[in-house]
Amino acid sequence: MKTKAEMNDMNRREFLSTSAAVGGAMVLGFWVPPESAQAQAGAAADQAVRPEPWYRDAVVPEINAWLTIGPDDTVTIRISQVDLGTGVMTTNAMIVAEELQCDWSKVRSEYASANRDAIEKAPEWTLKVPGKGAHDPAGGGLPTELANEKGVYRRMGVGSSGNIREGRYYMQLAGAEARERLLLAAANELNVPVSELVAKDSVITHAKSNRKMTYGAIAAKAAQTPLPDPLKIKIKPPDQWKLMGTEQKNRDVPVKVTGAAKYAIDIRLPGMLYAAVKCCPVWGGDVKSYNFDAIKNRPGVHSVVRLPLDPKAKEALGRTTKDGFYSGGVAVIADSWWHAKTALDAMPIEWDRGPGGGVSSATLLQSHLATLHDAGKVIVNEGDVDAAMGHAAKLVEATYTVPYVRRARMEPGNATVLVTDNRVDMWVGDQQPQRSLEKAAMLTGLAKANVHLHLCYLGGGYGSSGNGPQAEHAVFIANAMRGRPVKTLWSREEDWGIGSTYSPLGLFTGKAALDAEGWPIAMDMHYCTTVGVAWPADSRGLAMPPYWVPNYRLHQHIARSHIPAGRVRSTGARHNTFYMESFIDELAHAAGKDPYEYRRELISRNPPENQENRFIGTGVGGFRYRDDWLRALDMVAKMSDWGKPLPEGWARGIAIDDRRRGVGRGTGRQGTICAEVHTVEVTKRGQVILHRVDVVFEQGFSLVNPLTVRKNIEGQIAWGFTDALYQEITIENGQGVEVNFDKYPVSRMREYPKEVNIAFLKTNKWIEGVGEEAIPTITPAIYNAVFKVTGKRIRSVPLKSHDLSWG
Amino acid sequence: MAFNLLVNNLQYSVDVEPETPLLWVLRDSIGLTGTKYGCGIGQCGACTVLIDGVAVRSCQRQAERAIGARITTIEGLSADGTHPVQLAWKEFDVPQCGSCHSGQILAAVALLSKRPKPTDAEIDAQMTNACRCGTYHRIRQAIHRAATLRG
């Protein structure tokens, strides 16, 4: 066993040759390790990101925490967000490089250090957001989640589509601060005023004396040259961008097409053991007994570790980390994962299923439906709904439900951890590295400063990776095996069973009074979310509907269960946009009007754009971006040939939302408008085929890398389509039934629409994000089209539960 | 039990129970981690490798049943990422999170070896691997491109 220092210093060749021997395979004859071949290939040309993307201490001058510059002008940019496939390895590097004014072809990306973030404070010049908020092109926009992010890399957690929204300004500042220091150091060196120097493509030029200096040549001096007043640094508005705003391919693609990219699951360390885990499949449940003796003589089996149940989880109150997990379990440790898993499967275990053991989704739904008849908590009450209901020419009432779903990322939860008496090393793909670092410190009793996360590529996130018990299980187990690295890997079933949280079950009842012409005069809406714990009862989209109605009431119902709810891509808009965009379609139908024209008219009826009136006191609606919504709606109608004839069995469905409207009513959150038309065929036997998708997506002042946004939206279409058609976790006996891809299908190639058109809508604000904003509109748009073909109004997700045959 | 496997033109001696899934022998015994674990039940396709040129889900193939066969993993497709399918994948910037793409690429290689100029319908029928990031749009374009790169 090597010491920690040796492990850290161990060079790549030694690591690879040792790990090849550890696995139990011997290579016969002369061979070149495949990894070496890849390393050579990668070094040759397009490898802007290493196969091992984690942070390294700088060996060349570090100008600030965000970047180093080598003598050959290579710029290494530390990426403070984890790349879930969203392209931040590229996009964030573009932001820093734009301001640095360096040669983009010489930029490399690696992850920032969560450890450094835990011990080093953010410089003062990154703390204040420049400019005047969301409507100032020269400013930093409107970050909303930075209040507690005081470490040097600020916000390292990935979520809420917030990478650009939260971090653009300080990443721009980081590039600009380094550029100004390079210029200042060069001015001192050349003995000329800074104002006479120009920085471009990693070269500083003094035109008057025709002298040039490369960034590499001045970097060491710049690292020692502080700026007299760094608070005066300005960032560039979009009209000055040269690199930002252009389409750049993702820089990690070359290492992802050769198999070289190291995901956490791929980490292999000398002397490493493997752990397989089984927890009680019911949250709040525990192990009653297990018999390790029955399996201890199986090949390769090493030991067993008991994973405790958090007492709070047992009471459905959440969990503390320190005291245990959502459900109690056992881990079997062995010399290979297959040995560990097969031994664990053979080990007799008796469960105490806990208080949630009798719950099913059918009973949950029944009891929650009953609550919708109560008044609940009235959170919006405009006008006089009850009086207006009395004047209705027509009443429309409908109830919708949305099932539990989960993220179903491709890489099952895992982490490799080495705990010694004074240090923790973790290799993990993690959406919340700062939180995992804190939890590792808590679980091992070591100081945060001694916890080192080596961030790996990760096989999807969508809200969860690392943010939950995955890294904690691994730390807990490795802590019991101090001195030996342990790779803890959940089986797919474990990952989906209790691995992390579900997007909650949701219910909604809407009642609308229409006047003689079919326009709504009152709406009375009830929504219920099964929050588990720690879930905001998300009223977005419902608290401030975009459709004008003079009398509006929204009742909130919160139902609790033992199932922990969590954030799944598109979060609360998954529910609320489905409700609103289906219900408005029902009203259009009841009114005998075209669903596009009906939406258009009701959005238009809002008071005109008025910066003082983010929300108004009479009626609901009246919002700042009314005209942008109308433009998006008109644009998508035109793009999709709305109204033009289609073959029999085909129809178009429309939906629009911004995913944020009404989040924290009155907080002025900006949203990102997305309008979609889905052209759908339903065969007479009820098969749904998605032929064409037209998307209008708001870009605000500018996107940073339109290519990654386009790719992200293309992916969101598959995501939303899968949600609409298939996905549902049913609960029986307290546990999720669908725990692998056989019962929980994700869409495949044959289902992906053959035509996808994406257009970006320029508006005068900074948008909120791009990572999930095209999803919420997909389900209602598809269902609205299905209704048009079949006459069947689908009010519960997913479609697979419904007979859609017609004709 | 020790036996030999021919992987990427190299003979490896592995000492594992013969019924161990090929996936875990490749990843944990031999150290070729480009082949990914996704579901363990042959559904998702992340573990796809080529066995005698045919796309196979290695989580469902017992190692002993691969004895004597030519096994190709993503690492063996080319020394430098220049196989036509890899080039096309880079040109269309296909992967997002990337963890299914070793399997996707090998499935595409197997498809193109049978159908050098596949139609969309043939791509639909043969490309059955799951991609949770939903990169299908670009996978399709890249397969058409790879078909032309192969000449």
Contacts between the chains, C-beta under 8 A, distances in Angstrom:
chain1	res1	chain2	res2	distance
A	16	B	31	7.8
A	19	B	31	5.9
A	20	B	30	7.7
A	20	B	31	4.9
A	23	B	28	5.4
A	23	B	29	4.6
A	23	B	30	6.6
A	23	B	31	5.4
A	24	B	14	6.9
A	24	B	15	5.4
A	24	B	16	6.9
A	24	B	28	7.9
A	24	B	29	5.0
A	25	B	12	5.2
A	25	B	13	6.8
A	25	B	14	4.8
A	25	B	15	7.7
A	25	B	25	7.7
A	25	B	29	4.2
A	25	B	30	4.5
A	25	B	31	7.0
A	26	B	12	7.2
A	26	B	13	4.8
A	27	B	10	6.4
A	27	B	11	7.7
A	27	B	12	5.7
A	27	B	13	7.7
A	28	B	4	7.2
A	28	B	10	7.8
A	28	B	11	4.6
A	28	B	12	7.1
A	28	B	13	5.8
A	29	B	10	7.7
A	29	B	11	6.8
A	31	B	10	4.9
A	34	B	8	6.5
A	34	B	32	6.4
A	34	B	75	3.9
A	34	B	76	7.0
A	35	B	31	7.9
A	35	B	75	7.7
A	37	B	75	7.8
A	37	B	79	4.8
A	37	B	80	7.2
A	38	B	75	7.0
A	38	B	80	8.0
A	38	B	81	7.6
A	40	B	80	7.4
A	41	B	79	6.4
A	41	B	80	3.5
A	41	B	81	5.4
A	42	B	81	7.9
A	44	B	80	6.9
A	46	B	90	7.5
A	84	B	96	7.9
A	84	B	97	5.9
A	85	B	95	7.2
A	85	B	96	3.2
A	85	B	97	3.2
A	85	B	98	6.5
A	85	B	133	5.0
A	86	B	96	7.1
A	87	B	96	7.6
A	249	B	90	7.6
A	249	B	93	4.3
A	250	B	93	5.7
A	250	B	95	7.4
A	250	B	96	7.8
A	252	B	95	7.9
A	252	B	98	7.2
A	253	B	89	7.2
A	253	B	90	5.6
A	253	B	93	5.7
A	253	B	94	7.2
A	253	B	95	5.5
A	253	B	98	7.7
A	254	B	81	6.0
A	254	B	90	6.1
A	256	B	95	4.5
A	256	B	98	3.5
A	256	B	101	5.8
A	257	B	74	7.9
A	257	B	81	5.9
A	257	B	86	4.6
A	257	B	89	4.6
A	257	B	90	6.1
A	257	B	94	7.8
A	257	B	95	6.8
A	257	B	101	6.4
A	257	B	105	6.3
A	258	B	34	7.1
A	258	B	74	6.5
A	258	B	75	7.1
A	258	B	77	7.7
A	258	B	78	7.7
A	258	B	81	4.5
A	258	B	86	6.8
A	259	B	32	7.4
A	259	B	33	7.2
A	259	B	34	2.0
A	259	B	35	7.2
A	259	B	73	6.9
A	259	B	74	3.5
A	259	B	75	5.0
A	259	B	102	4.9
A	260	B	34	7.1
A	260	B	75	7.9
A	261	B	98	6.1
A	262	B	33	7.5
A	263	B	33	7.9
A	263	B	36	7.5
A	263	B	99	6.0
A	265	B	33	7.5
A	265	B	36	7.2
A	265	B	37	6.6
A	266	B	27	7.7
A	266	B	33	3.6
A	268	B	28	7.9
A	268	B	31	6.2
A	268	B	33	7.2
A	274	B	28	7.4
A	299	B	17	6.8
A	336	B	16	7.7
A	336	B	24	6.8
A	336	B	28	4.9
A	336	B	29	7.3
A	337	B	24	6.5
A	337	B	28	6.1
A	338	B	16	7.8
A	338	B	20	5.5
A	338	B	21	7.0
A	338	B	24	4.3
A	338	B	28	7.0
A	408	B	132	5.9
A	409	B	97	7.5
A	409	B	132	5.9
A	410	B	36	7.3
A	410	B	38	5.4
A	410	B	44	6.9
A	410	B	46	5.9
A	410	B	97	6.7
A	410	B	99	4.4
A	410	B	100	5.2
A	410	B	130	7.3
A	410	B	131	7.7
A	410	B	132	5.1
A	411	B	36	7.1
A	411	B	38	7.6
A	411	B	97	7.6
A	411	B	99	4.8
A	412	B	37	6.8
A	412	B	38	7.5
A	457	B	97	7.5
A	457	B	98	6.5
A	457	B	99	7.6
A	458	B	97	6.6
A	458	B	99	7.8
A	459	B	36	7.1
A	459	B	97	5.3
A	459	B	98	7.5
A	459	B	99	3.0
A	459	B	100	7.7
A	460	B	97	4.5
A	460	B	99	6.7
A	460	B	132	5.1
A	460	B	133	6.4
A	461	B	97	7.5
A	462	B	132	7.4
A	489	B	37	7.7
A	491	B	40	6.4
A	492	B	38	7.0
A	492	B	39	4.7
A	492	B	40	5.6
A	492	B	41	7.5
A	707	B	93	6.6
A	711	B	93	6.8
A	711	B	96	6.4
A	711	B	135	7.4
A	711	B	138	7.1
A	712	B	96	7.5
A	714	B	134	6.5
A	714	B	135	7.3
A	714	B	137	4.6
A	714	B	138	7.0
A	715	B	96	6.0
A	715	B	133	4.6
A	715	B	134	3.5
A	715	B	135	6.2
A	716	B	134	6.9
A	717	B	134	6.5
A	717	B	137	7.9
A	718	B	131	7.4
A	718	B	133	7.9
A	718	B	134	2.7
A	718	B	136	6.1
A	719	B	132	7.7
A	719	B	134	5.5
A	740	B	39	5.5
A	740	B	40	7.7
A	740	B	41	5.7
A	740	B	43	6.7
A	741	B	38	7.7
A	741	B	39	4.8
A	741	B	41	7.2
A	741	B	43	3.8
A	741	B	44	5.1
A	741	B	130	6.4
A	742	B	41	6.1
A	742	B	43	5.4
A	746	B	44	8.0
A	746	B	130	4.9
A	746	B	131	8.0
A	746	B	132	5.8
A	747	B	134	7.2
A	747	B	136	7.8
A	748	B	127	7.5
A	748	B	128	5.8
A	748	B	129	7.6
A	748	B	130	6.3
A	748	B	136	7.5
A	749	B	123	6.4
A	749	B	124	5.7
A	749	B	127	4.3
A	749	B	128	7.2
A	749	B	129	7.9
A	749	B	136	4.8
A	749	B	139	6.7
A	749	B	140	6.9
A	750	B	124	3.8
A	750	B	125	7.1
A	750	B	127	7.9
A	750	B	128	8.0
A	752	B	134	7.5
A	752	B	136	3.8
A	752	B	137	6.2
A	752	B	140	7.4
A	754	B	120	6.8
A	756	B	137	5.9
